[in-house]
Amino acid sequence: AGMGLQSHISIYGPDLDEIKRSIEEYAALGLKLRISELDVSMYKNNNAEDPQVSMPNPELMKMQSDYYKELFKIYRYYAKHIEAVTFWGVADSDSWLNYFPVVGRRNYPLLFDDNGQEKEAFYSVMDF
C-alpha cells in the first residue's frame, strides 16, 4: 500500500521537522510514499497579503535553494520509504502558481527559471 503526499510548499514552511515526522508516521504504518506535485513557493501565504515578488532577489533565491537542499536531504535519508518525487512543472514560466491564487501575481517555485536555465535550487537538489 502507498500514499501520495502533495507537496505545494513554501520557503517559509512547513517546518522540515514536520515533514520528517510525517514521513516517519506514514512509514511506520508500512506505507510506501510518493512525493507529488512538489514546488516551493516564494510566498508565505496563498493570499494577497504577501507582498508581490516581481523578480526574486538573491535572498529569496538563497532561501529557496536552502529549503530544497534540506528537503532533499530528508528525502534521501528516508529513501527506502519514498518511491518517487515528482515536481509540479519544470520551469517557473509554466508554473500553475503564476497568477493563482492571486490574480496578477507571479511565483518562482521550480528548479528552472523563465528561460529554462537552472536556478541555484536545481544544484541544491542535484549536488549530494
N, C-alpha and C positions, 0 to 999 in steps of 0.2 A: 504494500500500500504506500501511497505517496501523497504529497501535499505541495501545492504551489504557493509561494509567498510573493504576492505582488509587491514590488519594491519601488514605488514612486516616493522617493525620499528627498531630503534637503541637506544642504551643507550645514544646517543648524540642527539636524536630528532626523531620526531618533538617535538617542544615545547609543553608542556602539555596544555598551554592556547590555542594553535591552535586546539588541539584535542577537548577541551571544546567547542570552537566556532563552530567547525564542527558539533558536536552533537547538539548544540543548533539550528543551522541553519537548519539542516535536520528535527529536531523535530518540529520546527516552521512551516514546510511545512506539518506537520501531518504524517510524515513517521515513521514507526517502524524500528529500526535499528538492524542489526546483525553484530557484530564484528567478522570477519572471518580471518582465516589464521594468527592468532596472533603469532608472535615471536619477540624477542628483541635481535637484533644482537650486537655483541661486536665491530663492526666496524662503523666508521663514514660515510664512503662512500662504495659503492659497486664496488670498483675498486682496482687495485693493489697498489695504492698509500698509503693505510693504512699499517702500519707495521703489520706483521703477528703475531697473538697470538697463540703461541704453546700450552699454557695452561693458562687460565685466572688467573691473580694474584688477591689477595684479594681486591685490589682497584676496579678492573673491576667487580668482583663479587658483590661488595657492590653497585656500580653504577647501575648494572642490577637489583639487588634486590630493590633498592630505586625507580628506574623507574617503575618497575612492581607495587610496592606498591602504588605509586602516580597514576598510570594509573587505577588501580582497585578502588581507591577512587573515581575517576571520574566516572567510570562505575557504581559504586553503587549509586552515587549521582543522576545519570541520568537513574537509573534502570527502571523507568516507560516508557522510550523511547527505551530501549535496550531489545530485546527478547532473545538474546543468545550471548555468547562469545565462540568461538572455537579456538583452537590452531592449528598450522601447525606442528603437531607432538607431541611426548611425551618426548623423551629423546634426548639429544644432539648427541648421536651416530647415530641417524637416521634422522638428520635434512637435509632438502633439501639444506640448505645453506653451507653444507660441500662441499668444492671444487667448489662452484659456488657463484658468477660469476668468482672467481679467482681460477684457477686450482691449486690444492695442498694446498689450504688454508682451515683450519678448522674454524668452528664457534661454538658458545656455546649459542644458543639463547633461549633454552627452560627451563622448570622448573625442569627437572631431568637430571643428568649427564650421562656420557657414560655407567655407570654401573647401571643406573636406580634408583640411590639414589637421594633423594630430595636435591635440592640446596637451598641456602638462599632465592632465588627468590620464591620458592614454598611457603615458610612460609609467605613471604610478601603478597602473593595473598590470602592465606588461613586464616591468622590471622587478623580478623577485629571485 
